[in-house]
């Protein structure tokens, strides 16, 4: 993410599973002047099985961009973490 003038833009994240939007949230930067880091934690229940997952991100004034797309195998009772990697400028499955 690029920072212009020391202020972070809010970050909007949209998660689609099998083409259905299951998360559409905007997260604001921390700090009094809006220049702190942005962090979020969401728990999403997804039916077991293989699903097509897409994560779209909007981290500036422009449109959403695709940050992750892939087939993910979900198992009952197993947690998966989709985390943003600043170096790759994309979400990665951990």
URTA-V863543 format. One record per helix or strand. SS is the DSSP state (a for helix, b for strand). FROM is the first residue (numbers start at 0). TO is the last residue. If there is no record, write none. Layout:
<<SS	FROM	TO> <SS	FROM	TO>>
//
This chain:
<<b	3	3> <b	6	6> <b	10	16> <b	19	26> <b	48	57> <b	64	73> <b	81	84> <b	89	92>>
//
